[in-house]
């Protein structure tokens, strides 16, 4: 059963279950006989029974001393956490002062225009979060993903928006009877240090090779769906029974970047999510009156929600060259605006909006089993919340027109630009200028190591050692230095005698000009340069020692998390307000 077709017509609006507790002054979840009861255990119990308070007086939970007893079934849940000691006689019960757990404001946004999750958690909401967990559908993608989520590593989430029609009013979108192709696809990379993230849009009409795909059937058996060569990317999902794991395998095949997890939703998600937050601000350089999508907006700023929001992200004939690439840019503007709205104080301080948004998001989503629990989704939310919006980059796979077509309909990878972008993402390199605290605090004496003359690359003599990088890294670096940068007097010296956290270049005083040249090529800061002694290379000449540490991210990538050379792609960031053209 898909996420949007589950029947909930007879369910009480969850937003109405949050009530103001006069004893604490906070909103709390009230589950009484007049509302659906949860069978999940939680840190706060709702009970029709009374409890003994200090002083020997019995009061219902949430009741004010001296007030009439509450009718059965209308008790307010207790305001204290489990295990919180009773207050001294004469003092009001409740938490000892205002306290806002980080999890309560945890906000998870995840790319595309189709799938987002917002989780607001706290002790009061435990039972409700277990209810949200029941909203989310999961798919086992086997070894196409990483399985468990790690809070200490960089991670990639493939966000899939399908063209499947669910809900009402969607007859004008997608293909009738579609099994759900990959209509909108964004690969979201979040850096290990959480200073930056990259949202990479993948055009649906990009020509790729789709590998053979093992899929899990409902009866527990496995079926291998044969691959396709030279096919549109959108066929990697839905067609022939291909599940999201097939799209994940296709992304890895095409880019070299392995998605760890996926999140998927269809058209209806845009309508429900934008309505839940009270609309999303958009901007147009020119007025739009699209007969096909029925989108009609004036030039300048507007607010869209529901059906109008879906029309905004679906229209192709009102922007640019009326193609999918221009529609992707519009979707990126929309996504950035939705992120800003979801993280605004207007949303985070409204219990009603948070509940509606959480309901809409979880009902819209299908995710892999590795992140299918609410506790794991909360962890993902908290990690994403650490990334500053100014360092969240939106970009698109570099492409060019398919030369095999007389009439332009599909695109192919631009091999002159795409590999550099893929290497940056795979190497956990930011597309924005991320300033590191370590660099800001670097002493002037250390920074001065980079000041002075530079030797020619052909005059740089260096031995490369692996001191904690993945196996084969020394040879990878050697090949890059010799072939790409002209450092012909370099050699592989094998493994270092000890493991280093950071990549280090050691050099003698008379090799400083060589060291500065190599530091420029590698993107090493002054702190990565270590004045010391030279070694003798295989030719009997003095050479520097480059030891690749655990921070090594691949040849051509800086150890400090930024590109050794600027990546040549068009991009925008989540903090900027842009107008669609």
C-alpha positions as CSV (number, residue, x, y, z in Angstrom):
1,X,0.0,0.0,0.0
2,X,1.5,3.4,-1.0
3,X,1.9,6.1,1.6
4,X,-0.9,8.3,0.2
5,X,-3.6,5.7,-0.1
6,X,-3.8,4.7,3.5
7,X,-7.2,5.5,4.8
8,X,-7.4,8.0,7.6
9,X,-10.7,9.6,7.1
10,X,-12.0,8.8,10.5
11,X,-8.9,9.9,12.4
12,X,-8.8,13.0,14.7
13,X,-6.6,15.8,13.4
14,X,-3.3,15.3,15.4
15,X,-3.0,19.1,15.7
16,X,-6.1,19.1,17.8
17,X,-4.6,16.7,20.3
18,X,-2.0,19.2,21.5
19,X,-3.5,21.2,24.4
20,X,-2.2,23.9,26.7
21,X,-1.5,22.5,30.2
22,X,-2.2,25.4,32.6
23,X,0.1,23.8,35.2
24,X,3.2,24.1,33.0
25,X,2.3,26.7,30.4
26,X,3.4,24.3,27.7
27,X,1.6,22.4,24.9
28,X,1.3,18.7,25.5
29,X,-0.1,15.7,23.6
30,X,-3.5,14.7,25.1
31,X,-4.6,11.1,24.3
32,X,-8.0,10.6,25.9
33,X,-10.9,8.2,25.1
34,X,-12.3,10.7,22.7
35,X,-9.1,10.4,20.6
36,X,-7.3,7.4,19.2
37,X,-5.2,5.7,21.8
38,X,-1.7,4.7,21.1
39,X,-0.5,1.2,22.0
40,X,3.1,2.3,22.2
41,X,4.8,2.7,25.6
42,X,6.5,6.0,26.1
43,X,8.3,8.1,28.7
44,X,5.0,9.8,29.7
45,X,1.9,7.9,30.6
46,X,-1.7,9.0,30.1
47,X,-3.7,7.4,32.9
48,X,-7.3,7.9,34.2
49,X,-6.0,7.2,37.7
50,X,-4.9,9.7,40.2
51,X,-1.6,9.8,42.0
52,X,-0.6,10.7,45.5
53,X,1.2,14.1,45.6
54,X,3.3,15.4,48.5
55,X,1.2,16.4,51.4
56,X,-1.1,13.5,51.1
57,X,-3.5,15.2,48.6
58,X,-4.6,13.4,45.5
59,X,-5.0,15.3,42.3
60,X,-5.4,14.3,38.7
61,X,-2.4,14.9,36.4
62,X,-2.4,18.4,35.3
63,X,-5.1,19.6,37.7
64,X,-4.7,22.8,39.7
65,X,-5.0,22.2,43.5
66,X,-8.4,23.4,44.6
67,X,-10.1,23.0,41.2
68,X,-12.9,20.5,40.6
69,X,-11.9,17.0,39.7
70,X,-11.6,16.3,36.0
71,X,-14.1,14.0,34.4
72,X,-12.7,10.6,33.5
73,X,-11.1,10.5,30.1
74,X,-10.1,14.2,30.2
75,X,-7.0,14.1,32.3
76,X,-4.0,16.1,31.1
77,X,-0.9,14.0,30.8
78,X,1.7,14.5,33.6
79,X,4.1,17.3,32.7
80,X,7.2,15.7,34.2
81,X,9.7,13.4,32.6
82,X,9.8,9.8,33.8
83,X,12.1,9.7,36.8
84,X,11.8,13.4,37.7
85,X,11.5,13.7,41.5
86,X,8.3,15.1,43.0
87,X,8.5,18.8,43.9
88,X,8.7,20.0,47.5
89,X,5.3,20.7,49.1
90,X,3.8,24.0,48.1
91,X,5.6,24.2,44.8
92,X,4.0,23.6,41.4
93,X,4.9,20.3,39.7
94,X,6.7,20.3,36.4
95,X,10.2,20.7,34.9
96,X,12.6,22.8,37.0
97,X,12.7,25.8,34.6
98,X,12.5,26.2,30.8
99,X,14.5,23.6,29.0
100,X,14.3,22.9,25.2
101,X,15.9,19.7,24.2
102,X,17.7,19.9,20.8
103,X,15.6,17.1,19.5
104,X,12.4,19.1,20.0
105,X,13.5,21.6,17.3
106,X,15.1,19.0,15.1
107,X,14.4,19.9,11.5
108,X,15.0,17.5,8.7
109,X,14.8,18.7,5.2
110,X,15.7,16.5,2.3
111,X,16.0,17.5,-1.3
112,X,13.9,17.4,-4.4
113,X,10.6,19.0,-4.3
114,X,8.9,15.8,-3.4
115,X,10.2,14.4,-0.1
116,X,10.9,16.1,3.2
117,X,10.8,15.0,6.8
118,X,10.3,17.3,9.8
119,X,10.5,15.8,13.3
120,X,9.9,17.8,16.4
121,X,10.7,15.6,19.4
122,X,10.7,15.8,23.1
123,X,9.6,13.7,26.1
124,X,6.0,14.7,25.5
125,X,6.1,13.5,21.9
126,X,7.5,10.0,22.3
127,X,4.2,8.2,21.8
128,X,3.4,10.5,18.9
129,X,6.7,9.9,17.3
130,X,6.0,6.1,17.4
131,X,2.8,6.9,15.6
132,X,4.7,8.8,13.0
133,X,7.0,5.8,12.5
134,X,3.9,3.9,11.4
135,X,3.3,6.4,8.7
136,X,6.6,5.8,6.9
137,X,6.8,3.0,4.3
138,X,10.1,1.2,3.9
139,X,11.9,-0.8,1.2
140,X,14.8,-3.2,1.6
141,X,17.4,-2.2,-1.0
142,X,19.9,-4.8,0.1
143,X,23.6,-4.0,-0.6
144,X,22.6,-1.0,-2.8
145,X,22.7,1.1,0.4
146,X,24.9,1.3,3.5
147,X,22.4,-0.3,5.9
148,X,22.7,1.6,9.2
149,X,23.0,5.3,9.5
150,X,26.3,6.7,11.0
151,X,26.3,10.0,12.8
152,X,30.1,10.3,12.5
153,X,30.5,9.9,8.7
154,X,29.6,11.8,5.6
155,X,26.5,10.4,4.0
156,X,24.6,10.5,0.7
157,X,20.8,10.3,0.4
158,X,19.1,9.8,-2.9
159,X,15.9,11.8,-3.0
160,X,13.4,10.5,-5.6
161,X,10.2,12.3,-6.7
162,X,8.1,10.0,-8.8
163,X,5.5,10.7,-11.5
164,X,3.0,8.4,-9.9
165,X,-0.5,9.8,-9.4
166,X,-2.0,9.5,-6.0
167,X,-4.5,11.6,-4.1
168,X,-7.1,13.8,-5.8
169,X,-6.6,16.5,-8.4
170,X,-3.4,15.1,-10.0
171,X,-4.8,14.0,-13.4
172,X,-2.9,16.8,-15.1
173,X,0.5,15.5,-14.0
174,X,2.7,12.6,-14.9
175,X,1.7,9.6,-16.9
176,X,-1.7,7.8,-16.5
177,X,-1.1,4.4,-14.9
178,X,2.6,5.2,-14.3
179,X,4.4,2.8,-11.9
180,X,6.4,5.7,-10.7
181,X,9.4,6.7,-12.8
182,X,12.2,8.9,-11.4
183,X,10.8,12.3,-12.4
184,X,12.8,14.4,-10.0
185,X,16.1,13.1,-8.6
186,X,18.5,14.8,-6.2
187,X,21.6,13.3,-4.6
188,X,22.2,15.0,-1.3
189,X,25.7,14.8,0.1
190,X,26.3,15.9,3.7
191,X,29.9,16.5,4.7
192,X,31.6,14.5,7.5
193,X,32.2,17.7,9.6
194,X,28.7,19.0,8.8
195,X,30.0,22.3,7.6
196,X,28.5,21.9,4.1
197,X,26.2,19.9,1.9
198,X,25.7,19.5,-1.9
199,X,22.3,18.8,-3.6
200,X,23.1,17.4,-7.0
201,X,20.1,17.3,-9.4
202,X,20.2,14.4,-12.0
203,X,18.2,15.2,-15.2
204,X,15.5,12.6,-15.9
205,X,16.5,12.6,-19.6
206,X,20.1,11.9,-18.9
207,X,21.4,8.9,-21.0
208,X,23.0,6.3,-18.6
209,X,23.6,2.6,-18.4
210,X,21.2,0.9,-15.9
211,X,22.9,-2.1,-14.3
212,X,21.2,-5.4,-13.5
213,X,19.2,-4.9,-10.3
214,X,18.3,-7.5,-7.6
215,X,14.9,-6.6,-6.1
216,X,13.1,-8.1,-3.1
217,X,9.6,-9.4,-3.9
218,X,6.7,-9.3,-1.4
219,X,7.0,-13.1,-0.8
220,X,10.6,-12.6,0.3
221,X,12.1,-14.0,-2.9
222,X,14.6,-12.1,-5.1
223,X,14.2,-11.1,-8.7
224,X,17.0,-9.7,-10.8
225,X,15.7,-7.1,-13.3
226,X,18.0,-7.0,-16.4
227,X,19.9,-3.8,-17.0
228,X,19.6,-1.4,-19.9
229,X,22.3,0.4,-21.9
230,X,21.9,3.9,-23.2
231,X,18.6,4.5,-21.5
232,X,17.0,7.6,-19.9
233,X,17.8,7.8,-16.2
234,X,14.1,8.0,-15.2
235,X,13.7,4.4,-16.3
236,X,15.9,3.2,-13.4
237,X,12.9,3.3,-11.2
238,X,9.5,1.7,-11.6
239,X,9.8,0.1,-15.1
240,X,10.1,-3.6,-15.0
241,X,9.7,-3.7,-11.3
242,X,12.8,-1.7,-10.5
243,X,12.8,-0.4,-7.0
244,X,14.7,2.6,-5.5
245,X,17.7,0.3,-5.0
246,X,18.0,0.2,-8.8
247,X,18.1,3.9,-9.0
248,X,20.8,3.9,-6.3
249,X,22.9,1.5,-8.3
250,X,22.4,3.5,-11.5
251,X,23.6,6.7,-9.7
252,X,26.7,4.9,-8.5
253,X,27.4,3.5,-12.0
254,X,27.0,6.9,-13.6
255,X,28.8,9.1,-11.1
256,X,31.0,6.9,-8.9
257,X,29.2,8.2,-5.9
258,X,27.5,5.6,-3.7
259,X,24.1,6.6,-2.2
260,X,23.8,5.4,1.4
261,X,20.1,5.8,1.7
262,X,17.0,6.9,-0.3
263,X,13.8,8.9,0.3
264,X,11.0,8.8,-2.2
265,X,7.6,10.5,-2.6
266,X,5.2,11.4,-5.4
267,X,3.3,14.5,-6.6
268,X,0.9,14.6,-3.7
269,X,3.8,15.4,-1.2
270,X,4.3,18.8,-2.7
271,X,0.7,19.8,-2.1
272,X,0.5,18.4,1.5
273,X,3.8,19.8,2.7
274,X,3.4,23.3,1.3
275,X,-0.1,23.4,2.8
276,X,1.2,22.2,6.2
277,X,3.7,25.2,6.4
278,X,1.1,27.7,5.2
279,X,2.6,28.2,1.8
280,X,6.1,28.8,0.2
281,X,7.4,32.1,-1.1
282,X,8.5,32.1,-4.7
283,X,9.7,34.8,-7.1
284,X,9.2,35.2,-10.9
285,X,11.0,37.6,-13.2
286,X,8.1,37.5,-15.6
287,X,4.4,36.8,-15.1
288,X,3.3,33.2,-15.9
289,X,0.0,32.0,-17.4
290,X,0.6,28.4,-18.3
291,X,-2.5,26.7,-19.9
292,X,-1.1,23.2,-19.5
293,X,-0.1,23.3,-15.8
294,X,-2.8,25.9,-15.0
295,X,-0.1,28.0,-13.2
296,X,-1.0,31.7,-13.2
297,X,1.3,34.0,-11.2
298,X,2.3,37.7,-11.5
299,X,5.9,38.9,-11.8
300,X,7.6,39.4,-8.5
301,X,7.0,37.6,-5.2
302,X,4.1,35.2,-4.6
303,X,3.1,32.6,-2.1
304,X,2.1,29.1,-3.4
305,X,0.7,26.1,-1.7
306,X,-1.2,22.9,-2.5
307,X,-2.3,22.6,-6.1
308,X,-0.6,25.8,-7.1
309,X,2.8,24.7,-5.6
310,X,2.6,21.5,-7.5
311,X,1.9,23.4,-10.7
312,X,4.9,25.6,-10.0
313,X,7.4,22.8,-9.7
314,X,5.9,20.8,-12.6
315,X,5.6,23.4,-15.3
316,X,8.1,23.2,-18.1
317,X,6.7,25.6,-20.7
318,X,7.0,28.9,-18.7
319,X,10.7,28.9,-17.9
320,X,13.9,29.2,-20.0
321,X,13.9,26.9,-23.0
322,X,10.9,24.9,-21.8
323,X,13.0,21.9,-21.0
324,X,13.8,19.7,-18.0
325,X,17.1,21.5,-17.2
326,X,15.3,24.9,-16.7
327,X,12.6,23.2,-14.7
328,X,15.4,21.8,-12.4
329,X,16.6,25.3,-11.7
330,X,13.1,26.4,-10.7
331,X,12.8,23.4,-8.5
332,X,16.0,24.3,-6.8
333,X,14.8,27.8,-6.0
334,X,11.6,26.3,-4.7
335,X,13.4,23.8,-2.5
336,X,15.6,26.5,-1.0
337,X,12.6,28.6,-0.2
338,X,10.8,25.6,1.4
339,X,13.9,24.9,3.5
340,X,13.9,28.5,4.7
341,X,10.2,28.3,5.6
342,X,10.5,25.0,7.4
343,X,13.4,26.4,9.6
344,X,11.7,29.7,10.2
345,X,10.6,30.7,13.7
346,X,7.0,30.9,12.4
347,X,7.1,27.2,11.8
348,X,9.3,26.0,14.7
349,X,7.3,27.8,17.3
350,X,3.9,26.6,16.1
351,X,2.8,23.2,17.6
352,X,0.0,23.0,15.1
353,X,2.3,23.6,12.1
354,X,4.9,21.2,13.4
355,X,2.3,18.4,13.9
356,X,0.7,18.9,10.5
357,X,4.1,19.1,8.8
358,X,5.3,15.9,10.5
359,X,2.1,14.1,9.5
360,X,2.3,15.3,5.9
361,X,6.0,14.4,5.5
362,X,5.9,11.0,7.1
363,X,2.8,10.0,5.2
364,X,4.4,11.1,1.9
365,X,7.7,9.2,2.4
366,X,9.1,5.8,1.5
367,X,12.6,5.2,2.8
368,X,15.1,2.4,3.0
369,X,15.0,0.1,6.0
370,X,18.3,1.6,7.3
371,X,16.6,4.9,8.2
372,X,13.0,3.7,8.6
373,X,12.7,4.2,12.3
374,X,11.7,7.5,13.9
375,X,14.8,7.4,16.1
376,X,17.1,7.1,13.1
377,X,15.1,9.8,11.2
378,X,15.6,12.0,14.2
379,X,19.4,11.4,14.1
380,X,19.4,12.3,10.4
381,X,17.5,15.5,11.2
382,X,19.9,16.6,13.9
383,X,22.9,16.0,11.7
384,X,21.3,18.0,8.8
385,X,20.4,20.8,11.1
386,X,24.1,21.4,11.8
387,X,24.7,22.5,8.2
388,X,24.6,26.3,7.7
389,X,22.2,27.2,4.8
390,X,24.8,29.4,3.2
391,X,27.0,26.3,2.7
392,X,24.2,24.1,1.1
393,X,24.9,24.2,-2.6
394,X,22.5,23.3,-5.4
395,X,23.9,22.2,-8.7
396,X,23.1,19.9,-11.6
397,X,25.0,17.1,-13.4
398,X,27.0,18.9,-16.2
399,X,25.4,17.7,-19.5
400,X,25.3,18.5,-23.2
401,X,22.9,17.7,-26.0
402,X,22.9,14.1,-27.2
403,X,24.9,14.1,-30.4
404,X,23.1,11.0,-31.7
405,X,19.8,12.8,-31.9
406,X,18.6,15.1,-34.7
407,X,15.8,16.3,-32.6
408,X,16.9,17.3,-29.1
409,X,15.2,15.1,-26.5
410,X,17.9,13.7,-24.2
411,X,21.3,14.8,-22.8
412,X,24.6,13.0,-22.2
413,X,27.3,13.6,-19.6
414,X,29.7,16.5,-20.2
415,X,32.9,14.5,-19.7
416,X,35.0,17.7,-19.6
417,X,33.3,18.9,-16.4
418,X,31.3,16.1,-14.8
419,X,34.2,14.0,-13.5
420,X,35.7,16.9,-11.5
421,X,32.3,17.6,-9.8
422,X,31.8,13.9,-9.0
423,X,35.3,13.7,-7.6
424,X,34.6,16.7,-5.3
425,X,31.4,15.2,-3.9
426,X,33.0,11.7,-3.5
427,X,36.0,13.4,-1.8
428,X,33.7,15.2,0.6
429,X,34.8,18.6,-0.9
430,X,32.5,21.6,-0.5
431,X,31.4,23.7,-3.5
432,X,31.3,26.7,-1.2
433,X,34.2,28.5,0.5
434,X,34.1,26.8,3.9
435,X,36.3,28.6,6.4
436,X,37.9,26.3,8.9
437,X,38.4,27.2,12.5
438,X,41.8,25.6,12.3
439,X,42.9,27.9,9.5
440,X,41.4,31.0,11.3
441,X,43.5,30.2,14.3
442,X,46.7,29.4,12.4
443,X,49.6,31.4,13.7
444,X,51.3,33.9,11.4
445,X,54.5,31.9,11.6
446,X,52.8,28.8,10.2
447,X,51.0,30.8,7.5
448,X,54.3,32.3,6.5
449,X,55.5,28.9,5.3
450,X,53.4,29.5,2.2
451,X,55.1,32.9,1.5
452,X,58.0,33.0,-1.0
453,X,59.1,31.8,-4.3
454,X,57.8,28.6,-6.0
455,X,59.9,26.0,-7.8
456,X,58.7,24.6,-11.1
457,X,56.6,21.4,-10.8
458,X,59.3,19.6,-12.8
459,X,61.9,20.4,-10.2
460,X,59.9,19.1,-7.2
461,X,61.4,15.9,-5.8
462,X,59.1,14.0,-3.4
463,X,58.5,10.6,-2.0
464,X,54.8,9.7,-1.3
465,X,53.9,7.5,1.7
466,X,50.6,6.1,2.9
467,X,50.2,7.0,6.5
468,X,46.5,6.2,7.1
469,X,44.8,6.8,3.8
470,X,42.9,4.0,2.0
471,X,45.0,1.3,0.4
472,X,46.4,2.3,-3.0
473,X,46.3,6.0,-2.2
474,X,50.0,6.6,-2.5
475,X,50.0,5.2,-6.1
476,X,46.8,7.2,-6.9
477,X,48.6,10.4,-5.7
478,X,51.8,9.5,-7.6
479,X,49.9,9.0,-10.8
480,X,48.0,12.3,-10.4
481,X,51.2,14.2,-9.6
482,X,53.1,12.8,-12.6
483,X,50.3,12.8,-15.2
484,X,48.2,15.7,-14.2
485,X,50.6,18.1,-12.6
486,X,54.0,17.4,-14.2
487,X,55.8,16.4,-10.9
488,X,57.9,13.9,-12.7
489,X,60.5,13.5,-10.0
490,X,58.1,11.8,-7.6
491,X,58.0,8.2,-6.4
492,X,55.9,5.8,-4.3
493,X,57.7,4.9,-1.1
494,X,55.1,2.6,0.3
495,X,53.6,2.7,3.8
496,X,54.7,5.1,6.4
497,X,56.1,3.8,9.7
498,X,53.2,5.4,11.6
499,X,49.6,6.5,11.1
500,X,48.9,10.3,10.8
501,X,45.6,12.1,11.2
502,X,46.6,14.8,8.8
503,X,48.5,14.8,5.5
504,X,51.9,16.2,6.1
505,X,54.8,17.4,3.8
506,X,58.2,17.4,5.5
507,X,61.0,19.3,3.8
508,X,64.5,20.6,4.5
509,X,65.1,24.4,4.6
510,X,66.7,24.5,1.2
511,X,63.6,22.8,-0.3
512,X,61.1,25.5,0.8
513,X,60.4,26.6,-2.8
514,X,59.6,23.0,-3.8
515,X,57.4,22.6,-0.7
516,X,55.4,25.8,-1.5
517,X,54.8,24.6,-5.1
518,X,53.7,21.1,-3.9
519,X,51.5,22.7,-1.2
520,X,49.8,24.8,-3.9
521,X,49.1,21.7,-6.0
522,X,47.8,19.7,-3.1
523,X,45.9,22.5,-1.3
524,X,47.9,22.1,1.8
525,X,47.7,24.9,4.4
526,X,50.8,26.0,6.3
527,X,50.0,23.7,9.2
528,X,50.4,20.8,6.8
529,X,54.0,21.8,6.0
530,X,56.6,20.5,8.4
531,X,60.1,21.9,8.3
532,X,62.5,19.1,8.9
533,X,64.9,16.9,7.0
534,X,65.1,15.6,3.5
535,X,65.4,12.0,2.5
536,X,67.4,10.4,-0.3
537,X,65.3,9.1,-3.2
538,X,66.0,6.2,-5.5
539,X,68.2,8.4,-7.7
540,X,70.4,9.4,-4.8
541,X,69.0,13.0,-4.7
542,X,67.5,14.8,-1.7
543,X,63.7,14.6,-1.7
544,X,60.8,15.8,0.4
545,X,58.4,13.4,2.2
546,X,54.6,13.6,1.6
547,X,52.7,11.4,4.0
548,X,49.0,10.9,3.2
549,X,47.0,10.9,6.5
550,X,43.5,9.8,7.4
551,X,42.2,13.1,6.1
552,X,43.2,12.2,2.5
553,X,40.2,12.5,0.3
554,X,41.6,11.5,-3.1
555,X,44.2,12.9,-5.5
556,X,43.1,16.5,-6.6
557,X,41.1,17.1,-3.4
558,X,42.3,19.3,-0.6
559,X,42.6,17.7,2.8
560,X,40.9,20.6,4.5
561,X,37.6,20.0,2.7
562,X,37.6,22.5,-0.2
563,X,38.5,22.1,-3.9
564,X,42.1,22.2,-5.0
565,X,40.8,23.9,-8.1
566,X,37.4,25.6,-8.6
567,X,34.7,23.2,-9.8
568,X,33.3,24.5,-13.1
569,X,29.6,24.2,-12.4
570,X,26.6,26.5,-12.0
571,X,25.4,26.5,-8.5
572,X,23.2,28.4,-5.9
573,X,23.0,28.2,-2.1
574,X,20.0,27.7,0.2
575,X,20.3,31.1,1.9
576,X,19.8,33.1,-1.3
577,X,16.5,34.2,-2.6
578,X,16.3,33.9,-6.4
579,X,13.7,34.6,-9.0
580,X,12.8,32.0,-11.7
581,X,13.3,33.2,-15.3
